Amino acid sequence: MTERNGGRRVVANMALSLDGRYAGPDDPLDMSWVMPYAHTDVARDHLAALHEPATTALLGRVNAEGFLGFWPTVIGMEGADPRDESFAKWLVGTDKVVLSSTLAEAPWERTTVVDGPAAEVVADLRAAEGGDILVLSSASVVKALLAADEVDRLALAVFPVLLGGGPRLFDDGLPAGRWALAGQAAGEHGTLALVYDRVR
């Protein structure tokens, strides 16, 4: 496996159904199918391993509104899992870049709004100092970066459900390439956490 010359690693994190979809057919914003599995140890440990080496979160606008509307409320919540609270504190405290053509300014702290192609934004981020750039479940951003071959690590939480329709993460026409398994874990309910590194 070869590394990129310099620069930071781009890590894309997505939840997928067994039939390879990141959303159901009726409402792309409905993530209720994820919830029974997101609270498993394997899913929580998976996310913890991803955010700890990351110093930048990269999100699309819709996911930013969802993530930043929910996760800060977990901090100090009675009975919150320590791993959830750790992620929430990281998300609030880390630098965030939100890709949007409609958002004029960011309503969140430590957030920059950029209207531009994902690959160009990532190129600028790679040129700056820092740890991993973690793309948090923003399908449009992940798909654009996969199409541009700009993902270095692909982290998938695979949940044992068939959605039977809806958008897929892996479209036809992506650049051909090999990936090496860097981590795997299986947990309750059949949840799988898979991490692949791009072989260049």
TORPA-4810 file (N, C-alpha, C, O; in nm, 3 decimals):
<nodes>
NODE_1_0.085_-0.118_0.000_0.000_0.000_0.000_0.089_0.124_0.000_0.186_0.130_0.076_M
NODE_2_0.059_0.219_-0.081_0.139_0.340_-0.087_0.060_0.456_-0.031_-0.062_0.461_-0.042_T
NODE_3_0.132_0.549_0.029_0.069_0.666_0.088_0.078_0.783_-0.009_0.164_0.787_-0.097_E
NODE_4_-0.012_0.878_0.008_-0.001_1.002_-0.066_0.125_1.076_-0.021_0.169_1.060_0.093_R
NODE_5_0.180_1.154_-0.108_0.295_1.235_-0.072_0.249_1.352_0.012_0.191_1.448_-0.040_N
NODE_6_0.274_1.346_0.144_0.234_1.455_0.232_0.084_1.469_0.241_0.009_1.386_0.190_G
NODE_7_0.043_1.573_0.305_-0.100_1.600_0.316_-0.167_1.515_0.422_-0.105_1.427_0.481_G
NODE_8_-0.292_1.542_0.443_-0.370_1.477_0.547_-0.458_1.367_0.488_-0.487_1.367_0.368_R
NODE_9_-0.498_1.275_0.572_-0.581_1.164_0.527_-0.729_1.203_0.530_-0.777_1.263_0.626_R
NODE_10_-0.800_1.169_0.423_-0.945_1.191_0.415_-1.014_1.061_0.451_-0.995_0.959_0.384_V
NODE_11_-1.095_1.065_0.556_-1.165_0.948_0.606_-1.315_0.970_0.587_-1.371_1.066_0.640_V
NODE_12_-1.379_0.883_0.512_-1.522_0.895_0.486_-1.598_0.790_0.566_-1.568_0.671_0.558_A
NODE_13_-1.695_0.835_0.644_-1.773_0.746_0.730_-1.919_0.744_0.684_-1.981_0.849_0.670_N
NODE_14_-1.972_0.624_0.661_-2.111_0.611_0.618_-2.176_0.490_0.683_-2.109_0.391_0.712_M
NODE_15_-2.305_0.500_0.707_-2.387_0.386_0.748_-2.458_0.333_0.625_-2.517_0.409_0.548_A
NODE_16_-2.453_0.201_0.608_-2.515_0.138_0.491_-2.605_0.023_0.532_-2.582_-0.043_0.634_L
NODE_17_-2.707_0.001_0.452_-2.790_-0.118_0.467_-2.722_-0.235_0.396_-2.624_-0.216_0.324_S
NODE_18_-2.773_-0.354_0.417_-2.716_-0.471_0.350_-2.726_-0.460_0.198_-2.643_-0.515_0.126_L
NODE_19_-2.827_-0.389_0.149_-2.838_-0.373_0.004_-2.768_-0.247_-0.047_-2.797_-0.199_-0.156_D
NODE_20_-2.674_-0.194_0.034_-2.584_-0.089_-0.013_-2.641_0.050_-0.020_-2.590_0.135_-0.093_G
NODE_21_-2.748_0.075_0.055_-2.814_0.206_0.049_-2.789_0.284_0.178_-2.774_0.227_0.286_R
NODE_22_-2.784_0.417_0.163_-2.763_0.502_0.280_-2.891_0.572_0.323_-2.892_0.643_0.423_Y
NODE_23_-2.999_0.551_0.248_-3.129_0.607_0.283_-3.236_0.523_0.216_-3.212_0.456_0.116_A
NODE_24_-3.354_0.527_0.274_-3.465_0.453_0.218_-3.527_0.522_0.099_-3.486_0.632_0.063_G
NODE_25_-3.626_0.459_0.035_-3.683_0.512_-0.088_-3.778_0.629_-0.070_-3.801_0.705_-0.164_P
NODE_26_-3.833_0.646_0.049_-3.939_0.745_0.065_-3.890_0.880_0.115_-3.941_0.984_0.073_D
NODE_27_-3.793_0.879_0.204_-3.746_1.004_0.265_-3.596_0.992_0.291_-3.555_0.921_0.383_D
NODE_28_-3.514_1.061_0.213_-3.369_1.049_0.229_-3.319_1.101_0.364_-3.207_1.070_0.405_P
NODE_29_-3.401_1.180_0.433_-3.360_1.233_0.563_-3.403_1.144_0.679_-3.365_1.169_0.794_L
NODE_30_-3.481_1.041_0.650_-3.529_0.951_0.756_-3.420_0.849_0.789_-3.392_0.758_0.710_D
NODE_31_-3.361_0.865_0.905_-3.255_0.773_0.947_-3.302_0.680_1.059_-3.221_0.625_1.134_M
NODE_32_-3.432_0.664_1.071_-3.485_0.580_1.179_-3.438_0.435_1.166_-3.432_0.363_1.266_S
NODE_33_-3.405_0.392_1.045_-3.357_0.254_1.026_-3.220_0.232_1.089_-3.182_0.119_1.118_W
NODE_34_-3.146_0.341_1.110_-3.012_0.332_1.170_-3.020_0.319_1.323_-2.937_0.253_1.384_V
NODE_35_-3.120_0.382_1.382_-3.121_0.400_1.527_-3.112_0.272_1.610_-3.043_0.273_1.712_M
NODE_36_-3.177_0.162_1.572_-3.163_0.041_1.655_-3.020_-0.010_1.663_-2.986_-0.084_1.756_P
NODE_37_-2.937_0.027_1.567_-2.801_-0.027_1.559_-2.694_0.074_1.599_-2.582_0.035_1.634_Y
NODE_38_-2.726_0.203_1.594_-2.628_0.307_1.624_-2.586_0.306_1.770_-2.481_0.359_1.806_A
NODE_39_-2.668_0.245_1.855_-2.640_0.244_1.999_-2.565_0.118_2.042_-2.550_0.093_2.162_H
NODE_40_-2.519_0.038_1.946_-2.444_-0.082_1.981_-2.299_-0.046_2.013_-2.248_0.058_1.970_T
NODE_41_-2.234_-0.134_2.089_-2.093_-0.110_2.123_-2.005_-0.100_1.999_-1.917_-0.015_1.992_D
NODE_42_-2.030_-0.186_1.901_-1.944_-0.186_1.783_-1.959_-0.054_1.706_-1.860_-0.002_1.654_V
NODE_43_-2.080_-0.001_1.698_-2.101_0.126_1.626_-2.037_0.242_1.702_-1.976_0.330_1.642_A
NODE_44_-2.051_0.241_1.834_-1.992_0.349_1.914_-1.839_0.344_1.910_-1.773_0.447_1.897_R
NODE_45_-1.783_0.224_1.923_-1.637_0.211_1.918_-1.582_0.250_1.780_-1.475_0.309_1.769_D
NODE_46_-1.657_0.216_1.676_-1.621_0.250_1.538_-1.607_0.401_1.524_-1.507_0.450_1.470_H
NODE_47_-1.707_0.475_1.571_-1.705_0.621_1.558_-1.594_0.681_1.643_-1.530_0.778_1.602_L
NODE_48_-1.572_0.625_1.762_-1.465_0.676_1.849_-1.329_0.663_1.783_-1.246_0.754_1.790_A
NODE_49_-1.306_0.550_1.718_-1.177_0.528_1.652_-1.156_0.623_1.535_-1.043_0.653_1.499_A
NODE_50_-1.266_0.670_1.477_-1.255_0.761_1.363_-1.232_0.905_1.406_-1.152_0.976_1.344_L
NODE_51_-1.300_0.950_1.510_-1.289_1.092_1.544_-1.165_1.126_1.624_-1.119_1.240_1.621_H
NODE_52_-1.109_1.028_1.695_-0.995_1.060_1.782_-0.873_1.113_1.705_-0.809_1.206_1.754_E
NODE_53_-0.837_1.059_1.586_-0.722_1.116_1.514_-0.760_1.231_1.419_-0.674_1.283_1.348_P
NODE_54_-0.887_1.271_1.419_-0.932_1.374_1.323_-0.932_1.512_1.388_-0.963_1.527_1.506_A
NODE_55_-0.897_1.612_1.309_-0.897_1.751_1.357_-0.990_1.840_1.276_-1.005_1.958_1.307_T
NODE_56_-1.052_1.784_1.173_-1.148_1.859_1.092_-1.266_1.769_1.058_-1.248_1.653_1.020_T
NODE_57_-1.386_1.823_1.073_-1.507_1.755_1.028_-1.554_1.821_0.899_-1.562_1.943_0.891_A
NODE_58_-1.583_1.740_0.799_-1.631_1.791_0.671_-1.773_1.738_0.650_-1.795_1.617_0.653_L
NODE_59_-1.868_1.829_0.628_-2.008_1.790_0.615_-2.076_1.868_0.504_-2.034_1.979_0.470_L
NODE_60_-2.182_1.810_0.448_-2.275_1.885_0.366_-2.369_1.961_0.456_-2.376_1.935_0.576_G
NODE_61_-2.444_2.056_0.399_-2.531_2.141_0.481_-2.637_2.062_0.556_-2.658_2.084_0.675_R
NODE_62_-2.704_1.969_0.487_-2.813_1.895_0.550_-2.762_1.815_0.670_-2.823_1.816_0.777_V
NODE_63_-2.649_1.747_0.652_-2.594_1.670_0.762_-2.542_1.760_0.873_-2.551_1.725_0.991_N
NODE_64_-2.487_1.875_0.837_-2.441_1.969_0.939_-2.557_2.012_1.027_-2.545_2.017_1.150_A
NODE_65_-2.670_2.043_0.966_-2.786_2.086_1.043_-2.834_1.974_1.135_-2.874_2.000_1.248_E
NODE_66_-2.830_1.849_1.085_-2.873_1.737_1.168_-2.775_1.707_1.280_-2.814_1.695_1.396_G
NODE_67_-2.647_1.696_1.245_-2.545_1.662_1.345_-2.532_1.771_1.450_-2.528_1.743_1.570_F
NODE_68_-2.525_1.897_1.404_-2.499_2.006_1.497_-2.625_2.052_1.569_-2.619_2.130_1.664_L
NODE_69_-2.740_2.002_1.523_-2.863_2.026_1.597_-2.880_1.927_1.710_-2.944_1.957_1.811_G
NODE_70_-2.824_1.806_1.693_-2.844_1.700_1.792_-2.727_1.682_1.888_-2.745_1.682_2.009_F
NODE_71_-2.606_1.665_1.834_-2.495_1.618_1.917_-2.460_1.710_2.032_-2.429_1.659_2.140_W
NODE_72_-2.463_1.843_2.018_-2.431_1.927_2.135_-2.524_1.902_2.254_-2.484_1.925_2.368_P
NODE_73_-2.646_1.855_2.229_-2.739_1.830_2.339_-2.700_1.707_2.420_-2.750_1.687_2.530_T
NODE_74_-2.610_1.624_2.365_-2.567_1.503_2.436_-2.471_1.537_2.549_-2.461_1.463_2.646_V
NODE_75_-2.399_1.649_2.536_-2.301_1.687_2.637_-2.372_1.717_2.769_-2.457_1.806_2.777_I
NODE_76_-2.336_1.641_2.871_-2.398_1.660_3.002_-2.534_1.593_3.017_-2.598_1.606_3.121_G
NODE_77_-2.579_1.522_2.913_-2.708_1.455_2.920_-2.702_1.340_3.021_-2.608_1.261_3.020_M
NODE_78_-2.802_1.332_3.105_-2.805_1.226_3.206_-2.812_1.089_3.139_-2.897_1.066_3.053_E
NODE_79_-2.723_1.000_3.179_-2.722_0.865_3.126_-2.656_0.850_2.990_-2.658_0.741_2.933_G
NODE_80_-2.596_0.957_2.938_-2.532_0.949_2.806_-2.412_0.855_2.812_-2.337_0.855_2.910_A
NODE_81_-2.396_0.775_2.708_-2.279_0.689_2.698_-2.154_0.777_2.686_-2.155_0.873_2.609_D
NODE_82_-2.048_0.746_2.760_-1.926_0.829_2.753_-1.870_0.843_2.611_-1.813_0.947_2.578_P
NODE_83_-1.887_0.739_2.528_-1.837_0.748_2.390_-1.919_0.848_2.309_-1.864_0.919_2.225_R
NODE_84_-2.049_0.853_2.334_-2.134_0.951_2.266_-2.097_1.092_2.309_-2.089_1.183_2.227_D
NODE_85_-2.075_1.109_2.440_-2.040_1.242_2.491_-1.903_1.285_2.440_-1.882_1.403_2.410_E
NODE_86_-1.810_1.191_2.429_-1.678_1.223_2.376_-1.687_1.271_2.231_-1.622_1.369_2.193_S
NODE_87_-1.768_1.201_2.150_-1.785_1.244_2.012_-1.850_1.381_2.006_-1.810_1.467_1.927_F
NODE_88_-1.952_1.403_2.089_-2.022_1.532_2.089_-1.927_1.646_2.123_-1.930_1.751_2.059_A
NODE_89_-1.841_1.625_2.223_-1.744_1.728_2.261_-1.644_1.751_2.149_-1.606_1.865_2.121_K
NODE_90_-1.602_1.643_2.084_-1.509_1.659_1.971_-1.574_1.741_1.860_-1.512_1.832_1.806_W
NODE_91_-1.700_1.708_1.826_-1.768_1.776_1.716_-1.785_1.924_1.743_-1.764_2.008_1.655_L
NODE_92_-1.821_1.957_1.866_-1.838_2.098_1.901_-1.704_2.172_1.897_-1.697_2.286_1.852_V
NODE_93_-1.598_2.105_1.946_-1.470_2.173_1.961_-1.379_2.172_1.841_-1.283_2.249_1.835_G
NODE_94_-1.406_2.085_1.744_-1.315_2.073_1.630_-1.351_2.174_1.521_-1.459_2.232_1.522_T
NODE_95_-1.257_2.195_1.429_-1.286_2.279_1.312_-1.381_2.204_1.220_-1.364_2.085_1.193_D
NODE_96_-1.482_2.276_1.172_-1.582_2.216_1.083_-1.586_2.294_0.952_-1.581_2.417_0.952_K
NODE_97_-1.595_2.220_0.842_-1.613_2.281_0.711_-1.744_2.227_0.655_-1.762_2.106_0.644_V
NODE_98_-1.833_2.317_0.619_-1.964_2.279_0.567_-1.973_2.324_0.421_-1.958_2.442_0.390_V
NODE_99_-1.998_2.227_0.333_-2.014_2.258_0.191_-2.159_2.296_0.166_-2.251_2.218_0.193_L
NODE_100_-2.180_2.416_0.114_-2.316_2.462_0.089_-2.316_2.575_-0.013_-2.230_2.662_-0.012_S
NODE_101_-2.415_2.570_-0.101_-2.434_2.680_-0.197_-2.547_2.772_-0.152_-2.574_2.873_-0.217_S
NODE_102_-2.613_2.738_-0.041_-2.728_2.816_0.004_-2.708_2.883_0.139_-2.778_2.979_0.172_T
NODE_103_-2.613_2.834_0.217_-2.590_2.888_0.351_-2.495_3.006_0.340_-2.383_2.992_0.292_L
NODE_104_-2.540_3.122_0.385_-2.458_3.243_0.374_-2.348_3.245_0.480_-2.234_3.280_0.451_A
NODE_105_-2.383_3.208_0.602_-2.284_3.204_0.708_-2.320_3.093_0.805_-2.434_3.047_0.809_E
NODE_106_-2.221_3.050_0.881_-2.242_2.936_0.970_-2.303_2.980_1.101_-2.256_3.074_1.164_A
NODE_107_-2.410_2.911_1.145_-2.468_2.941_1.277_-2.397_2.866_1.389_-2.439_2.874_1.504_P
NODE_108_-2.289_2.794_1.357_-2.218_2.712_1.456_-2.077_2.766_1.476_-2.016_2.822_1.384_W
NODE_109_-2.026_2.746_1.596_-1.889_2.790_1.626_-1.788_2.703_1.553_-1.814_2.588_1.519_E
NODE_110_-1.671_2.763_1.528_-1.558_2.693_1.465_-1.597_2.629_1.332_-1.553_2.519_1.299_R
NODE_111_-1.681_2.699_1.256_-1.733_2.644_1.130_-1.709_2.742_1.016_-1.733_2.862_1.028_T
NODE_112_-1.661_2.686_0.905_-1.643_2.763_0.782_-1.737_2.707_0.677_-1.743_2.586_0.656_T
NODE_113_-1.810_2.795_0.609_-1.897_2.754_0.500_-1.824_2.778_0.368_-1.771_2.887_0.345_V
NODE_114_-1.823_2.676_0.283_-1.754_2.687_0.155_-1.849_2.646_0.043_-1.914_2.541_0.052_V
NODE_115_-1.857_2.727_-0.059_-1.936_2.693_-0.178_-1.837_2.655_-0.288_-1.785_2.742_-0.358_D
NODE_116_-1.812_2.526_-0.301_-1.716_2.482_-0.401_-1.716_2.331_-0.411_-1.774_2.264_-0.326_G
NODE_117_-1.652_2.277_-0.514_-1.646_2.131_-0.530_-1.572_2.064_-0.414_-1.472_2.116_-0.366_P
NODE_118_-1.623_1.951_-0.372_-1.565_1.881_-0.257_-1.417_1.851_-0.277_-1.338_1.866_-0.184_A
NODE_119_-1.378_1.808_-0.396_-1.239_1.772_-0.421_-1.146_1.892_-0.406_-1.034_1.879_-0.357_A
NODE_120_-1.192_2.010_-0.448_-1.109_2.130_-0.435_-1.097_2.172_-0.288_-0.990_2.215_-0.243_E
NODE_121_-1.206_2.159_-0.214_-1.203_2.192_-0.072_-1.108_2.098_0.001_-1.031_2.142_0.087_V
NODE_122_-1.112_1.970_-0.032_-1.023_1.872_0.030_-0.878_1.902_-0.005_-0.790_1.887_0.079_V
NODE_123_-0.851_1.942_-0.128_-0.714_1.975_-0.167_-0.660_2.089_-0.081_-0.544_2.085_-0.039_A
NODE_124_-0.742_2.189_-0.053_-0.700_2.300_0.033_-0.677_2.252_0.176_-0.581_2.293_0.241_D
NODE_125_-0.765_2.165_0.225_-0.750_2.113_0.361_-0.626_2.026_0.374_-0.556_2.032_0.475_L
NODE_126_-0.597_1.946_0.271_-0.477_1.863_0.274_-0.350_1.947_0.284_-0.251_1.904_0.344_R
NODE_127_-0.355_2.065_0.227_-0.236_2.150_0.223_-0.209_2.218_0.358_-0.101_2.272_0.381_A
NODE_128_-0.310_2.214_0.447_-0.296_2.278_0.578_-0.251_2.174_0.681_-0.265_2.053_0.658_A
NODE_129_-0.198_2.221_0.792_-0.157_2.132_0.899_-0.279_2.073_0.969_-0.385_2.136_0.974_E
NODE_130_-0.265_1.952_1.022_-0.374_1.894_1.099_-0.378_1.744_1.087_-0.299_1.682_1.016_G
NODE_131_-0.474_1.686_1.158_-0.493_1.541_1.154_-0.590_1.503_1.044_-0.602_1.572_0.942_G
NODE_132_-0.658_1.391_1.065_-0.751_1.340_0.963_-0.863_1.440_0.935_-0.902_1.519_1.022_D
NODE_133_-0.912_1.435_0.813_-1.031_1.509_0.771_-1.143_1.407_0.768_-1.144_1.319_0.681_I
NODE_134_-1.238_1.417_0.860_-1.343_1.317_0.875_-1.471_1.365_0.810_-1.531_1.464_0.853_L
NODE_135_-1.514_1.294_0.706_-1.639_1.325_0.637_-1.749_1.247_0.707_-1.750_1.124_0.704_V
NODE_136_-1.841_1.318_0.768_-1.940_1.256_0.856_-2.072_1.229_0.785_-2.162_1.313_0.785_L
NODE_137_-2.084_1.112_0.726_-2.213_1.061_0.677_-2.282_1.152_0.577_-2.403_1.141_0.557_S
NODE_138_-2.207_1.242_0.514_-2.266_1.330_0.412_-2.250_1.264_0.277_-2.144_1.271_0.214_S
NODE_139_-2.359_1.198_0.231_-2.349_1.114_0.111_-2.303_1.193_-0.011_-2.221_1.143_-0.088_A
NODE_140_-2.355_1.314_-0.030_-2.317_1.389_-0.150_-2.169_1.421_-0.150_-2.105_1.421_-0.256_S
NODE_141_-2.113_1.449_-0.032_-1.971_1.481_-0.022_-1.888_1.354_-0.043_-1.791_1.356_-0.118_V
NODE_142_-1.927_1.246_0.022_-1.853_1.120_0.008_-1.855_1.073_-0.137_-1.752_1.030_-0.190_V
NODE_143_-1.970_1.081_-0.202_-1.981_1.036_-0.342_-1.893_1.120_-0.434_-1.828_1.067_-0.524_K
NODE_144_-1.890_1.251_-0.410_-1.805_1.337_-0.492_-1.658_1.306_-0.472_-1.580_1.308_-0.567_A
NODE_145_-1.619_1.277_-0.348_-1.479_1.246_-0.319_-1.440_1.108_-0.371_-1.326_1.089_-0.416_L
NODE_146_-1.532_1.011_-0.365_-1.504_0.881_-0.425_-1.486_0.894_-0.576_-1.397_0.832_-0.634_L
NODE_147_-1.570_0.975_-0.640_-1.561_0.995_-0.785_-1.429_1.060_-0.824_-1.377_1.035_-0.933_A
NODE_148_-1.376_1.145_-0.734_-1.248_1.212_-0.762_-1.129_1.133_-0.708_-1.015_1.180_-0.717_A
NODE_149_-1.154_1.015_-0.652_-1.050_0.930_-0.591_-0.974_1.006_-0.484_-0.851_1.002_-0.480_D
NODE_150_-1.047_1.076_-0.398_-0.987_1.156_-0.291_-1.014_1.098_-0.153_-0.987_1.165_-0.053_E
NODE_151_-1.065_0.976_-0.144_-1.088_0.913_-0.014_-0.971_0.818_0.015_-0.940_0.730_-0.065_V
NODE_152_-0.908_0.838_0.130_-0.795_0.754_0.170_-0.838_0.638_0.259_-0.780_0.530_0.254_D
NODE_153_-0.940_0.662_0.339_-0.992_0.557_0.428_-1.145_0.560_0.420_-1.207_0.666_0.431_R
NODE_154_-1.203_0.443_0.400_-1.348_0.430_0.389_-1.397_0.349_0.508_-1.363_0.231_0.522_L
NODE_155_-1.476_0.412_0.593_-1.527_0.347_0.714_-1.677_0.325_0.699_-1.753_0.420_0.682_A
NODE_156_-1.717_0.200_0.704_-1.858_0.165_0.681_-1.914_0.094_0.804_-1.856_-0.002_0.854_L
NODE_157_-2.028_0.142_0.850_-2.107_0.069_0.949_-2.221_0.004_0.871_-2.308_0.073_0.817_A
NODE_158_-2.220_-0.128_0.866_-2.321_-0.201_0.787_-2.423_-0.260_0.883_-2.389_-0.337_0.974_V
NODE_159_-2.548_-0.222_0.861_-2.655_-0.263_0.951_-2.744_-0.367_0.883_-2.772_-0.357_0.764_F
NODE_160_-2.790_-0.468_0.959_-2.860_-0.583_0.900_-3.005_-0.554_0.867_-3.097_-0.607_0.928_P
NODE_161_-3.023_-0.468_0.767_-3.157_-0.435_0.721_-3.151_-0.415_0.570_-3.053_-0.362_0.517_V
NODE_162_-3.255_-0.457_0.501_-3.270_-0.431_0.357_-3.368_-0.317_0.342_-3.483_-0.326_0.386_L
NODE_163_-3.324_-0.209_0.279_-3.413_-0.094_0.260_-3.500_-0.110_0.136_-3.605_-0.046_0.125_L
NODE_164_-3.458_-0.195_0.043_-3.542_-0.227_-0.071_-3.556_-0.117_-0.175_-3.633_-0.132_-0.270_G
NODE_165_-3.485_-0.010_-0.160_-3.490_0.102_-0.253_-3.420_0.220_-0.190_-3.383_0.216_-0.073_G
NODE_166_-3.403_0.325_-0.268_-3.334_0.443_-0.218_-3.197_0.457_-0.279_-3.152_0.369_-0.353_G
NODE_167_-3.129_0.566_-0.250_-2.999_0.594_-0.313_-2.889_0.502_-0.262_-2.887_0.464_-0.145_P
NODE_168_-2.798_0.468_-0.352_-2.683_0.385_-0.320_-2.559_0.473_-0.304_-2.549_0.580_-0.364_R
NODE_169_-2.467_0.426_-0.223_-2.342_0.500_-0.205_-2.251_0.484_-0.326_-2.189_0.580_-0.372_L
NODE_170_-2.242_0.362_-0.379_-2.147_0.334_-0.485_-2.218_0.335_-0.621_-2.285_0.239_-0.658_F
NODE_171_-2.202_0.445_-0.693_-2.262_0.458_-0.825_-2.173_0.392_-0.930_-2.053_0.376_-0.910_D
NODE_172_-2.234_0.353_-1.040_-2.156_0.306_-1.154_-2.065_0.418_-1.203_-2.100_0.536_-1.195_D
NODE_173_-1.948_0.381_-1.253_-1.857_0.479_-1.310_-1.753_0.533_-1.215_-1.675_0.621_-1.251_G
NODE_174_-1.751_0.481_-1.090_-1.645_0.525_-0.998_-1.509_0.477_-1.049_-1.502_0.375_-1.118_L
NODE_175_-1.402_0.550_-1.016_-1.270_0.504_-1.058_-1.241_0.365_-1.003_-1.266_0.337_-0.886_P
NODE_176_-1.188_0.278_-1.087_-1.151_0.145_-1.042_-1.032_0.157_-0.947_-0.946_0.243_-0.965_A
NODE_177_-1.028_0.070_-0.847_-0.917_0.075_-0.753_-0.931_-0.033_-0.648_-1.038_-0.091_-0.631_G
NODE_178_-0.822_-0.059_-0.578_-0.822_-0.162_-0.475_-0.819_-0.098_-0.337_-0.767_0.012_-0.317_R
NODE_179_-0.877_-0.171_-0.243_-0.883_-0.126_-0.104_-0.834_-0.239_-0.015_-0.859_-0.356_-0.044_W
NODE_180_-0.765_-0.206_0.092_-0.714_-0.305_0.187_-0.790_-0.294_0.318_-0.811_-0.184_0.369_A
NODE_181_-0.832_-0.408_0.373_-0.905_-0.409_0.499_-0.811_-0.366_0.612_-0.708_-0.430_0.635_L
NODE_182_-0.847_-0.259_0.682_-0.764_-0.206_0.790_-0.824_-0.235_0.927_-0.755_-0.223_1.029_A
NODE_183_-0.951_-0.272_0.931_-1.015_-0.300_1.058_-1.152_-0.360_1.037_-1.220_-0.329_0.939_G
NODE_184_-1.192_-0.447_1.129_-1.324_-0.508_1.120_-1.372_-0.546_1.258_-1.293_-0.585_1.344_Q
NODE_185_-1.501_-0.533_1.279_-1.560_-0.574_1.405_-1.705_-0.611_1.379_-1.772_-0.549_1.296_A
NODE_186_-1.752_-0.713_1.449_-1.892_-0.755_1.441_-1.953_-0.743_1.579_-1.888_-0.775_1.679_A
NODE_187_-2.077_-0.697_1.585_-2.139_-0.676_1.715_-2.280_-0.727_1.722_-2.327_-0.801_1.636_G
NODE_188_-2.346_-0.686_1.827_-2.482_-0.731_1.852_-2.574_-0.693_1.737_-2.553_-0.593_1.668_E
NODE_189_-2.676_-0.774_1.717_-2.774_-0.757_1.608_-2.713_-0.778_1.470_-2.781_-0.756_1.369_H
NODE_190_-2.587_-0.820_1.463_-2.525_-0.839_1.333_-2.466_-0.713_1.273_-2.439_-0.708_1.153_G
NODE_191_-2.446_-0.611_1.354_-2.383_-0.488_1.308_-2.236_-0.514_1.273_-2.165_-0.581_1.348_T
NODE_192_-2.192_-0.461_1.159_-2.053_-0.474_1.116_-1.989_-0.336_1.105_-2.050_-0.241_1.055_L
NODE_193_-1.865_-0.326_1.151_-1.785_-0.206_1.130_-1.666_-0.246_1.045_-1.586_-0.330_1.085_A
NODE_194_-1.655_-0.186_0.927_-1.550_-0.220_0.831_-1.472_-0.095_0.795_-1.530_0.011_0.769_L
NODE_195_-1.339_-0.108_0.795_-1.254_0.005_0.759_-1.158_-0.041_0.650_-1.088_-0.140_0.665_V
NODE_196_-1.158_0.033_0.539_-1.073_0.002_0.425_-0.983_0.120_0.392_-1.027_0.235_0.395_Y
NODE_197_-0.858_0.092_0.361_-0.764_0.194_0.316_-0.742_0.180_0.165_-0.731_0.069_0.113_D
NODE_198_-0.737_0.293_0.099_-0.716_0.296_-0.046_-0.573_0.251_-0.076_-0.477_0.303_-0.018_R
NODE_199_-0.559_0.155_-0.166_-0.428_0.111_-0.212_-0.393_0.191_-0.336_-0.463_0.185_-0.436_V
NODE_200_-0.282_0.266_-0.328_-0.246_0.353_-0.440_-0.114_0.307_-0.502_-0.067_0.368_-0.598_R
</nodes>
